[in-house]
Amino acid sequence: MYILASTYSKQGRWKEAEELQSVVLEKRRNALGEEHPDTLVAMHILAFTYHAQGKLKEAEELQSVVLAKRRNALGEEHSDTLVAMHILASTYHTQGRWKQAEALEFAVLETRRNVLGEDHPDTLIAMHILASTYSQQGKLKEAEQLELVVFERRSNFLGEEHPDTLTAMHILASTYSKQGRLEEAESLQTAVLKKGSQLLDQGHPGTR
């Protein structure tokens, strides 16, 4: 059932996927209980299908349950808990509920910093996500501060020509532009264009 539902999802046949995933979830609840990891995985998958169909309230309800159960069973710092927080924040983001998204994303970032360190790729991803939420709320200074850290860390560890570094430069340039700092934005955008063109000429797979 799960595998067939996955195939339906890949085909964009969300209604058919939802029907099978709902059955899988109920069967796992009955056989394994609400707290079992396989039940929570089934909830997560069905929530994704709800989200894809724009059924955000239904997605949120399941994601909230998954988060609460993982917090209780695994603790606040477990990677599965952090993933659940990120997914629920994404649903808040889609609903335009910026404050709630920000609170979860901030918690994910702080935990990633404490557990993995400031320079870990997962920490930098968490910074990028929170910066995006700040930007959506017009908190451009806060967004800029995080984007600068991401850019500097990626430049140091990956090099200035790495696609992830160029993405960080592009995002920072966009924030400068929104602040009216057009010369700084232009400088970064020119660098992104130049380095990106060089990578394309070299056939770098990350730029395709």
MDAnalysis code that builds the backbone (N, CA, C; Angstrom):
import MDAnalysis as mda
import numpy as np

u = mda.Universe.empty(624, n_residues=208, atom_resindex=np.repeat(np.arange(208), 3), trajectory=True)
u.add_TopologyAttr("name", ["N", "CA", "C"] * 208)
u.add_TopologyAttr("resid", np.arange(1, 209))
u.add_TopologyAttr("resname", ["MET", "TYR", "ILE", "LEU", "ALA", "SER", "THR", "TYR", "SER", "LYS", "GLN", "GLY", "ARG", "TRP", "LYS", "GLU", "ALA", "GLU", "GLU", "LEU", "GLN", "SER", "VAL", "VAL", "LEU", "GLU", "LYS", "ARG", "ARG", "ASN", "ALA", "LEU", "GLY", "GLU", "GLU", "HIS", "PRO", "ASP", "THR", "LEU", "VAL", "ALA", "MET", "HIS", "ILE", "LEU", "ALA", "PHE", "THR", "TYR", "HIS", "ALA", "GLN", "GLY", "LYS", "LEU", "LYS", "GLU", "ALA", "GLU", "GLU", "LEU", "GLN", "SER", "VAL", "VAL", "LEU", "ALA", "LYS", "ARG", "ARG", "ASN", "ALA", "LEU", "GLY", "GLU", "GLU", "HIS", "SER", "ASP", "THR", "LEU", "VAL", "ALA", "MET", "HIS", "ILE", "LEU", "ALA", "SER", "THR", "TYR", "HIS", "THR", "GLN", "GLY", "ARG", "TRP", "LYS", "GLN", "ALA", "GLU", "ALA", "LEU", "GLU", "PHE", "ALA", "VAL", "LEU", "GLU", "THR", "ARG", "ARG", "ASN", "VAL", "LEU", "GLY", "GLU", "ASP", "HIS", "PRO", "ASP", "THR", "LEU", "ILE", "ALA", "MET", "HIS", "ILE", "LEU", "ALA", "SER", "THR", "TYR", "SER", "GLN", "GLN", "GLY", "LYS", "LEU", "LYS", "GLU", "ALA", "GLU", "GLN", "LEU", "GLU", "LEU", "VAL", "VAL", "PHE", "GLU", "ARG", "ARG", "SER", "ASN", "PHE", "LEU", "GLY", "GLU", "GLU", "HIS", "PRO", "ASP", "THR", "LEU", "THR", "ALA", "MET", "HIS", "ILE", "LEU", "ALA", "SER", "THR", "TYR", "SER", "LYS", "GLN", "GLY", "ARG", "LEU", "GLU", "GLU", "ALA", "GLU", "SER", "LEU", "GLN", "THR", "ALA", "VAL", "LEU", "LYS", "LYS", "GLY", "SER", "GLN", "LEU", "LEU", "ASP", "GLN", "GLY", "HIS", "PRO", "GLY", "THR", "ARG"])
u.atoms.positions = np.array([
    [0.840, -1.206, 0.000],
    [0.000, 0.000, 0.000],
    [0.876, 1.258, 0.000],
    [1.878, 1.234, 0.880],
    [2.765, 2.392, 1.000],
    [3.499, 2.629, -0.315],
    [4.016, 1.549, -0.920],
    [4.791, 1.680, -2.154],
    [3.908, 2.150, -3.306],
    [2.711, 1.619, -3.409],
    [1.794, 2.046, -4.471],
    [1.405, 3.515, -4.273],
    [1.155, 3.898, -3.017],
    [0.823, 5.296, -2.719],
    [1.970, 6.216, -3.109],
    [3.202, 5.765, -2.877],
    [4.376, 6.555, -3.255],
    [4.435, 6.773, -4.759],
    [4.086, 5.735, -5.512],
    [4.056, 5.855, -6.975],
    [2.975, 6.835, -7.416],
    [1.807, 6.758, -6.784],
    [0.745, 7.723, -7.087],
    [1.226, 9.152, -6.818],
    [1.929, 9.338, -5.710],
    [2.428, 10.679, -5.356],
    [3.365, 11.209, -6.425],
    [4.267, 10.348, -6.893],
    [5.226, 10.763, -7.921],
    [4.530, 11.123, -9.222],
    [3.353, 10.546, -9.436],
    [2.566, 10.852, -10.633],
    [1.642, 12.048, -10.427],
    [1.642, 12.594, -9.208],
    [0.739, 13.700, -8.904],
    [-0.708, 13.265, -8.711],
    [-0.903, 11.972, -8.478],
    [-2.266, 11.447, -8.255],
    [-2.527, 11.453, -6.744],
    [-2.681, 12.665, -6.215],
    [-2.698, 12.869, -4.766],
    [-3.884, 12.219, -4.089],
    [-5.039, 12.260, -4.730],
    [-6.250, 11.708, -4.102],
    [-6.100, 10.205, -3.891],
    [-5.598, 9.519, -4.900],
    [-5.391, 8.077, -4.781],
    [-4.321, 7.759, -3.729],
    [-3.263, 8.571, -3.718],
    [-2.223, 8.391, -2.705],
    [-2.799, 8.599, -1.307],
    [-3.597, 9.650, -1.155],
    [-4.192, 9.947, 0.150],
    [-5.053, 8.797, 0.663],
    [-5.830, 8.203, -0.211],
    [-6.721, 7.108, 0.199],
    [-5.920, 5.931, 0.751],
    [-4.858, 5.544, 0.046],
    [-4.035, 4.428, 0.516],
    [-3.273, 4.788, 1.789],
    [-2.720, 5.986, 1.838],
    [-1.957, 6.408, 3.011],
    [-2.840, 6.502, 4.255],
    [-4.105, 6.875, 4.077],
    [-5.033, 6.925, 5.205],
    [-5.277, 5.527, 5.766],
    [-5.373, 4.548, 4.869],
    [-5.558, 3.166, 5.305],
    [-4.320, 2.680, 6.057],
    [-3.129, 2.955, 5.498],
    [-1.878, 2.550, 6.146],
    [-1.811, 3.140, 7.552],
    [-2.141, 4.416, 7.684],
    [-2.078, 5.068, 8.989],
    [-3.024, 4.406, 9.983],
    [-4.251, 4.144, 9.580],
    [-5.223, 3.528, 10.495],
    [-4.794, 2.120, 10.906],
    [-4.267, 1.361, 9.943],
    [-3.814, 0.001, 10.248],
    [-2.648, 0.030, 11.248],
    [-1.725, 0.952, 11.033],
    [-0.574, 1.037, 11.938],
    [-0.999, 1.530, 13.319],
    [-1.937, 2.456, 13.359],
    [-2.452, 2.902, 14.660],
    [-3.047, 1.724, 15.431],
    [-3.845, 0.935, 14.737],
    [-4.526, -0.185, 15.396],
    [-3.556, -1.286, 15.816],
    [-2.582, -1.571, 14.952],
    [-1.676, -2.698, 15.220],
    [-0.507, -2.318, 16.123],
    [-0.013, -1.081, 15.982],
    [1.229, -0.687, 16.650],
    [1.035, 0.373, 17.734],
    [-0.057, 1.110, 17.632],
    [-0.292, 2.188, 18.581],
    [0.127, 3.541, 18.032],
    [-0.363, 4.584, 18.665],
    [-0.153, 5.963, 18.210],
    [1.305, 6.398, 18.315],
    [2.040, 5.820, 19.258],
    [3.395, 6.286, 19.553],
    [4.481, 5.606, 18.714],
    [4.139, 4.533, 18.017],
    [5.153, 3.742, 17.323],
    [5.789, 4.549, 16.189],
    [7.108, 4.412, 16.011],
    [7.781, 5.155, 14.937],
    [7.164, 4.948, 13.554],
    [6.726, 3.719, 13.245],
    [6.120, 3.464, 11.930],
    [4.789, 4.193, 11.774],
    [4.057, 4.340, 12.865],
    [2.808, 5.105, 12.830],
    [3.104, 6.574, 12.561],
    [4.139, 7.093, 13.211],
    [4.498, 8.497, 13.024],
    [4.992, 8.764, 11.599],
    [5.720, 7.794, 11.026],
    [6.139, 7.925, 9.626],
    [4.910, 7.985, 8.715],
    [3.926, 7.142, 8.985],
    [2.697, 7.146, 8.188],
    [1.971, 8.488, 8.306],
    [1.962, 9.066, 9.514],
    [1.359, 10.393, 9.707],
    [2.084, 11.445, 8.881],
    [3.414, 11.390, 8.955],
    [4.241, 12.360, 8.227],
    [3.972, 12.285, 6.724],
    [3.890, 11.081, 6.187],
    [3.685, 10.903, 4.747],
    [2.305, 11.397, 4.336],
    [1.293, 11.074, 5.118],
    [-0.060, 11.548, 4.804],
    [-0.134, 13.066, 4.912],
    [0.550, 13.634, 5.908],
    [0.576, 15.088, 6.053],
    [1.194, 15.746, 4.819],
    [2.253, 15.138, 4.272],
    [2.878, 15.665, 3.057],
    [1.880, 15.681, 1.899],
    [1.097, 14.611, 1.789],
    [0.108, 14.529, 0.715],
    [-0.992, 15.576, 0.910],
    [-1.414, 15.778, 2.155],
    [-2.369, 16.856, 2.435],
    [-1.791, 18.200, 1.996],
    [-0.548, 18.443, 2.374],
    [0.108, 19.718, 2.052],
    [0.149, 19.933, 0.538],
    [0.485, 18.877, -0.195],
    [0.586, 18.974, -1.652],
    [-0.745, 19.332, -2.295],
    [-1.841, 18.981, -1.622],
    [-3.180, 19.282, -2.139],
    [-3.740, 20.601, -1.595],
    [-2.940, 21.293, -0.779],
    [-3.414, 22.538, -0.194],
    [-4.297, 22.349, 1.020],
    [-4.324, 21.128, 1.547],
    [-5.110, 20.845, 2.757],
    [-4.218, 21.121, 3.971],
    [-3.965, 22.391, 4.192],
    [-2.948, 22.777, 5.163],
    [-3.384, 22.534, 6.597],
    [-4.673, 22.674, 6.873],
    [-5.152, 22.438, 8.233],
    [-4.979, 20.977, 8.612],
    [-5.338, 20.085, 7.693],
    [-5.182, 18.650, 7.946],
    [-3.709, 18.282, 8.090],
    [-2.857, 18.882, 7.235],
    [-1.417, 18.630, 7.325],
    [-0.887, 19.095, 8.671],
    [-1.291, 20.296, 9.074],
    [-0.834, 20.853, 10.352],
    [-1.213, 19.972, 11.532],
    [-2.426, 19.451, 11.534],
    [-2.889, 18.613, 12.650],
    [-2.009, 17.377, 12.814],
    [-1.715, 16.702, 11.694],
    [-0.876, 15.507, 11.769],
    [0.563, 15.860, 12.139],
    [1.089, 16.929, 11.559],
    [2.462, 17.329, 11.845],
    [2.630, 17.721, 13.316],
    [1.607, 18.337, 13.889],
    [1.663, 18.709, 15.307],
    [1.715, 17.473, 16.192],
    [0.968, 16.443, 15.809],
    [0.989, 15.191, 16.564],
    [2.362, 14.539, 16.475],
    [2.905, 14.470, 15.260],
    [4.228, 13.860, 15.060],
    [5.267, 14.588, 15.905],
    [5.232, 15.910, 15.888],
    [6.205, 16.689, 16.652],
    [6.071, 16.412, 18.149],
    [4.851, 16.433, 18.649],
    [4.635, 16.203, 20.083],
    [5.114, 14.814, 20.504],
    [4.805, 13.808, 19.687],
    [5.202, 12.433, 20.023],
    [6.721, 12.271, 19.983],
    [7.357, 12.875, 18.980],
    [8.813, 12.744, 18.876],
    [9.521, 13.506, 20.004],
    [8.976, 14.640, 20.378],
    [9.546, 15.358, 21.523],
    [9.502, 14.493, 22.775],
    [8.360, 13.872, 23.000],
    [8.181, 13.058, 24.209],
    [9.073, 11.820, 24.200],
    [9.162, 11.180, 23.039],
    [9.881, 9.908, 22.970],
    [11.388, 10.087, 22.785],
    [11.787, 11.113, 22.022],
    [13.187, 11.237, 21.607],
    [13.914, 12.421, 22.232],
    [13.150, 13.404, 22.677],
    [13.761, 14.602, 23.231],
    [13.854, 15.719, 22.214],
    [14.082, 16.915, 22.713],
    [14.074, 18.130, 21.883],
    [15.237, 18.178, 20.902],
    [16.362, 17.521, 21.232],
    [17.558, 17.668, 20.408],
    [17.749, 16.560, 19.380],
    [16.868, 15.586, 19.372],
    [17.010, 14.482, 18.413],
    [16.752, 14.980, 16.993],
    [17.488, 14.438, 16.040],
    [17.357, 14.891, 14.649],
    [15.937, 14.693, 14.111],
    [15.265, 13.603, 14.485],
    [13.900, 13.372, 14.017],
    [12.936, 14.427, 14.564],
    [13.171, 14.859, 15.785],
    [12.355, 15.927, 16.365],
    [12.573, 17.228, 15.609],
    [13.828, 17.530, 15.298],
    [14.143, 18.764, 14.580],
    [13.549, 18.758, 13.179],
    [13.569, 17.606, 12.523],
    [12.943, 17.493, 11.199],
    [11.443, 17.756, 11.302],
    [10.811, 17.209, 12.337],
    [9.378, 17.432, 12.540],
    [9.083, 18.909, 12.791],
    [9.942, 19.581, 13.534],
    [9.782, 21.012, 13.778],
    [9.893, 21.791, 12.470],
    [10.878, 21.428, 11.671],
    [11.087, 22.107, 10.393],
    [9.884, 21.927, 9.469],
    [9.338, 20.721, 9.427],
    [8.209, 20.451, 8.532],
    [6.968, 21.226, 8.964],
    [6.695, 21.250, 10.264],
    [5.560, 22.025, 10.755],
    [5.770, 23.517, 10.478],
    [6.997, 23.994, 10.674],
    [7.301, 25.395, 10.372],
    [7.048, 25.708, 8.903],
    [7.362, 24.755, 8.030],
    [7.126, 24.936, 6.596],
    [5.641, 25.121, 6.300],
    [4.789, 24.376, 7.003],
    [3.342, 24.528, 6.825],
    [2.881, 25.889, 7.333],
    [3.406, 26.308, 8.478],
    [3.105, 27.662, 8.961],
    [3.542, 28.703, 7.929],
    [4.708, 28.482, 7.359],
    [5.261, 29.387, 6.345],
    [4.295, 29.507, 5.170],
    [3.799, 28.384, 4.687],
    [2.878, 28.371, 3.554],
    [1.578, 29.099, 3.884],
    [1.173, 29.047, 5.147],
    [-0.046, 29.713, 5.591],
    [0.169, 31.200, 5.889],
    [1.419, 31.648, 5.798],
    [1.721, 33.034, 6.131],
    [1.721, 33.310, 7.619],
    [1.870, 32.258, 8.410],
    [1.899, 32.404, 9.876],
    [3.364, 32.524, 10.294],
    [3.922, 33.709, 10.013],
    [5.356, 33.915, 10.115],
    [5.879, 33.785, 11.537],
    [5.130, 34.324, 12.491],
    [5.597, 34.299, 13.875],
    [5.757, 32.868, 14.385],
    [4.777, 32.018, 14.075],
    [4.849, 30.625, 14.520],
    [5.965, 29.875, 13.798],
    [6.114, 30.158, 12.491],
    [7.209, 29.550, 11.739],
    [8.554, 29.992, 12.316],
    [8.667, 31.287, 12.593],
    [9.913, 31.830, 13.134],
    [10.292, 31.175, 14.466],
    [9.307, 31.000, 15.336],
    [9.594, 30.416, 16.656],
    [10.175, 29.011, 16.528],
    [9.591, 28.194, 15.645],
    [10.099, 26.834, 15.457],
    [11.464, 26.842, 14.784],
    [11.613, 27.677, 13.765],
    [12.881, 27.724, 13.034],
    [14.019, 28.231, 13.923],
    [13.707, 29.181, 14.805],
    [14.717, 29.676, 15.732],
    [15.158, 28.563, 16.683],
    [14.179, 27.775, 17.160],
    [14.491, 26.663, 18.064],
    [15.364, 25.620, 17.361],
    [15.046, 25.329, 16.093],
    [15.858, 24.379, 15.322],
    [17.284, 24.902, 15.183],
    [17.425, 26.178, 14.851],
    [18.756, 26.757, 14.681],
    [19.562, 26.695, 15.973],
    [18.967, 27.080, 17.088],
    [19.688, 27.069, 18.362],
    [20.136, 25.665, 18.737],
    [19.268, 24.689, 18.495],
    [19.631, 23.303, 18.810],
    [20.744, 22.811, 17.899],
    [20.641, 23.130, 16.602],
    [21.694, 22.733, 15.665],
    [23.036, 23.351, 16.078],
    [23.012, 24.612, 16.469],
    [24.239, 25.274, 16.915],
    [24.843, 24.554, 18.120],
    [23.992, 24.238, 19.082],
    [24.472, 23.624, 20.323],
    [24.997, 22.211, 20.109],
    [24.311, 21.454, 19.256],
    [24.652, 20.044, 19.071],
    [25.736, 19.852, 18.007],
    [25.611, 20.587, 16.895],
    [26.485, 20.350, 15.740],
    [27.575, 21.401, 15.579],
    [27.355, 22.575, 16.147],
    [28.313, 23.658, 15.983],
    [27.892, 24.644, 14.910],
    [28.500, 25.814, 14.959],
    [28.133, 26.931, 14.075],
    [28.417, 26.648, 12.604],
    [29.428, 25.813, 12.339],
    [29.900, 25.637, 10.963],
    [29.300, 24.428, 10.242],
    [28.498, 23.643, 10.933],
    [27.949, 22.429, 10.316],
    [26.967, 22.789, 9.200],
    [26.978, 22.044, 8.096],
    [26.043, 22.334, 6.994],
    [24.579, 22.397, 7.430],
    [24.148, 21.514, 8.352],
    [22.758, 21.542, 8.807],
    [22.446, 22.816, 9.586],
    [23.434, 23.326, 10.315],
    [23.258, 24.597, 11.018],
    [23.103, 25.733, 10.022],
    [23.899, 25.719, 8.975],
    [23.822, 26.768, 7.958],
    [22.492, 26.718, 7.206],
    [21.989, 25.521, 6.961],
    [20.672, 25.391, 6.326],
    [19.593, 25.984, 7.227],
    [19.686, 25.705, 8.533],
    [18.722, 26.255, 9.486],
    [18.799, 27.780, 9.513],
    [20.009, 28.333, 9.413],
    [20.169, 29.796, 9.339],
    [19.478, 30.349, 8.100],
    [19.706, 29.684, 6.970],
    [19.113, 30.127, 5.706],
    [17.584, 30.145, 5.787],
    [17.009, 29.096, 6.370],
    [15.546, 29.006, 6.468],
    [14.993, 30.115, 7.359],
    [15.624, 30.328, 8.506],
    [15.166, 31.380, 9.416],
    [15.337, 32.754, 8.772],
    [16.440, 32.964, 8.061],
    [16.662, 34.238, 7.377],
    [15.559, 34.520, 6.372],
    [15.110, 33.486, 5.671],
    [14.014, 33.637, 4.708],
    [12.732, 34.092, 5.400],
    [12.460, 33.525, 6.569],
    [11.262, 33.913, 7.321],
    [11.375, 35.346, 7.839],
    [12.570, 35.720, 8.302],
    [12.788, 37.119, 8.689],
    [12.509, 38.041, 7.498],
    [13.040, 37.684, 6.340],
    [12.880, 38.520, 5.151],
    [11.415, 38.678, 4.774],
    [10.650, 37.599, 4.884],
    [9.218, 37.645, 4.554],
    [8.464, 38.605, 5.462],
    [8.967, 38.808, 6.664],
    [8.330, 39.706, 7.623],
    [8.890, 41.124, 7.550],
    [9.832, 41.348, 6.631],
    [10.448, 42.663, 6.531],
    [11.541, 42.904, 7.547],
    [11.972, 41.850, 8.245],
    [13.067, 41.977, 9.218],
    [14.399, 41.792, 8.470],
    [14.722, 42.795, 7.676],
    [15.833, 42.651, 6.744],
    [17.186, 42.669, 7.442],
    [17.311, 43.404, 8.535],
    [18.578, 43.442, 9.263],
    [18.883, 42.075, 9.867],
    [17.854, 41.459, 10.467],
    [18.038, 40.135, 11.055],
    [18.356, 39.101, 9.975],
    [17.666, 39.224, 8.831],
    [17.939, 38.312, 7.717],
    [19.367, 38.474, 7.226],
    [19.792, 39.734, 7.072],
    [21.142, 40.018, 6.594],
    [22.209, 39.407, 7.507],
    [22.025, 39.528, 8.808],
    [23.014, 39.011, 9.752],
    [23.232, 37.513, 9.575],
    [22.124, 36.763, 9.420],
    [22.241, 35.320, 9.222],
    [22.817, 34.995, 7.845],
    [22.371, 35.714, 6.830],
    [22.846, 35.452, 5.469],
    [24.346, 35.717, 5.333],
    [24.836, 36.719, 6.051],
    [26.274, 37.000, 6.042],
    [27.073, 35.838, 6.631],
    [26.552, 35.283, 7.720],
    [27.232, 34.150, 8.349],
    [27.264, 32.961, 7.391],
    [26.118, 32.670, 6.767],
    [26.047, 31.546, 5.828],
    [27.037, 31.751, 4.683],
    [27.060, 32.958, 4.144],
    [27.970, 33.268, 3.021],
    [29.428, 33.110, 3.431],
    [29.775, 33.667, 4.588],
    [31.172, 33.598, 5.048],
    [31.610, 32.171, 5.338],
    [30.730, 31.394, 6.000],
    [31.076, 30.006, 6.331],
    [31.245, 29.180, 5.049],
    [30.323, 29.364, 4.101],
    [30.415, 28.581, 2.864],
    [31.630, 29.005, 2.044],
    [31.937, 30.292, 2.053],
    [33.137, 30.757, 1.344],
    [34.396, 30.120, 1.921],
    [34.446, 30.056, 3.253],
    [35.638, 29.516, 3.917],
    [35.804, 28.021, 3.701],
    [34.682, 27.291, 3.766],
    [34.772, 25.827, 3.734],
    [34.618, 25.236, 2.332],
    [33.880, 25.923, 1.469],
    [33.597, 25.373, 0.143],
    [34.308, 26.121, -0.970],
    [34.704, 27.355, -0.678],
    [35.309, 28.188, -1.717],
    [34.289, 29.109, -2.356],
    [34.756, 30.193, -2.919],
    [33.850, 31.216, -3.465],
    [33.137, 30.776, -4.726],
    [33.638, 29.738, -5.390],
    [33.030, 29.330, -6.651],
    [32.073, 28.146, -6.501],
    [31.905, 27.660, -5.285],
    [30.989, 26.527, -5.085],
    [29.545, 26.990, -5.290],
    [28.707, 26.158, -5.907],
    [27.308, 26.552, -6.134],
    [26.575, 26.969, -4.863],
    [26.834, 26.302, -3.732],
    [26.159, 26.684, -2.484],
    [26.591, 28.067, -2.011],
    [27.872, 28.399, -2.247],
    [28.361, 29.730, -1.910],
    [27.706, 30.777, -2.805],
    [27.581, 30.466, -4.087],
    [26.953, 31.404, -5.020],
    [25.481, 31.624, -4.671],
    [24.822, 30.570, -4.230],
    [23.432, 30.723, -3.789],
    [23.346, 31.662, -2.603],
    [24.266, 31.499, -1.647],
    [24.297, 32.373, -0.475],
    [24.560, 33.819, -0.872],
    [25.449, 34.033, -1.855],
    [25.729, 35.382, -2.353],
    [24.484, 35.993, -2.993],
    [23.795, 35.193, -3.775],
    [22.580, 35.668, -4.460],
    [21.507, 36.091, -3.455],
    [21.322, 35.285, -2.414],
    [20.312, 35.596, -1.397],
    [20.683, 36.871, -0.638],
    [21.957, 37.014, -0.286],
    [22.409, 38.216, 0.408],
    [22.242, 39.448, -0.483],
    [22.551, 39.301, -1.759],
    [22.373, 40.405, -2.698],
    [20.915, 40.845, -2.766],
    [20.003, 39.878, -2.739],
    [18.573, 40.189, -2.760],
    [18.164, 41.000, -1.536],
    [18.729, 40.653, -0.386],
    [18.425, 41.396, 0.842],
    [18.981, 42.812, 0.766],
    [20.208, 42.963, 0.248],
    [20.765, 44.299, 0.048],
    [19.848, 45.132, -0.861],
    [19.369, 44.503, -1.921],
    [18.492, 45.209, -2.860],
    [17.209, 45.685, -2.180],
    [16.626, 44.821, -1.345],
    [15.403, 45.195, -0.629],
    [15.646, 46.350, 0.340],
    [16.884, 46.468, 0.830],
    [17.249, 47.547, 1.746],
    [17.624, 48.834, 1.009],
    [17.626, 48.767, -0.320],
    [18.024, 49.928, -1.103],
    [19.524, 50.097, -1.235],
    [20.273, 49.085, -0.859],
    [21.744, 49.131, -0.932],
    [22.162, 48.542, -2.290],
    [21.876, 49.322, -3.317],
    [21.936, 48.791, -4.679],
    [23.357, 48.537, -5.159],
    [24.310, 49.373, -4.731],
    [25.694, 49.148, -5.164],
    [26.251, 47.849, -4.600],
    [25.937, 47.583, -3.319],
    [26.394, 46.334, -2.707],
    [25.711, 45.127, -3.350],
    [24.417, 45.287, -3.642],
    [23.679, 44.207, -4.305],
    [24.275, 43.926, -5.679],
    [24.537, 45.002, -6.432],
    [25.090, 44.850, -7.778],
    [26.458, 44.168, -7.756],
    [27.284, 44.547, -6.778],
    [28.612, 43.948, -6.676],
    [28.536, 42.441, -6.490],
    [27.653, 41.998, -5.585],
    [27.494, 40.558, -5.358],
    [26.879, 39.868, -6.569],
    [25.866, 40.490, -7.164],
    [25.193, 39.882, -8.319],
    [26.160, 39.723, -9.493],
    [27.032, 40.714, -9.676],
    [28.031, 40.633, -10.748],
    [28.987, 39.474, -10.501],
    [29.391, 39.318, -9.221],
    [30.289, 38.213, -8.870],
    [29.618, 36.864, -9.089],
    [28.331, 36.756, -8.710],
    [27.583, 35.509, -8.915],
    [27.505, 35.187, -10.398],
    [27.193, 36.195, -11.221],
    [27.073, 35.983, -12.661],
    [28.395, 35.522, -13.263],
    [29.475, 36.180, -12.858],
    [30.786, 35.836, -13.406],
    [31.204, 34.424, -13.024],
    [31.104, 34.125, -11.721],
    [31.544, 32.804, -11.243],
    [30.615, 31.707, -11.751],
    [29.304, 32.008, -11.788],
    [28.349, 31.023, -12.293],
    [28.588, 30.700, -13.753],
    [28.912, 31.716, -14.539],
    [29.201, 31.503, -15.963],
    [30.442, 30.635, -16.140],
    [31.440, 30.881, -15.284],
    [32.664, 30.076, -15.356],
    [32.381, 28.610, -15.039],
    [31.528, 28.383, -14.030],
    [31.193, 26.999, -13.673],
    [30.413, 26.314, -14.783],
    [29.508, 27.056, -15.413],
    [28.754, 26.476, -16.525],
    [29.683, 26.106, -17.673],
    [30.650, 26.979, -17.946],
    [31.613, 26.687, -19.014],
    [32.427, 25.434, -18.707],
    [32.664, 25.222, -17.398],
    [33.434, 24.036, -16.974],
    [32.561, 22.793, -16.840],
    [31.239, 22.970, -16.996],
    [30.323, 21.838, -16.901],
    [30.119, 21.336, -15.497],
    [30.198, 22.238, -14.484],
    [30.013, 21.833, -13.082],
    [28.572, 21.347, -12.889],
    [28.352, 20.115, -12.376],
    [27.001, 19.565, -12.250],
    [26.109, 20.351, -11.315],
    [26.672, 21.041, -10.319],
    [25.851, 21.766, -9.362],
    [25.205, 22.999, -9.930],
    [25.596, 23.431, -11.151],
    [25.032, 24.640, -11.742],
    [24.028, 24.323, -12.832],
    [23.795, 23.089, -13.075],
    [22.883, 22.693, -14.153],
    [21.447, 22.638, -13.614],
])
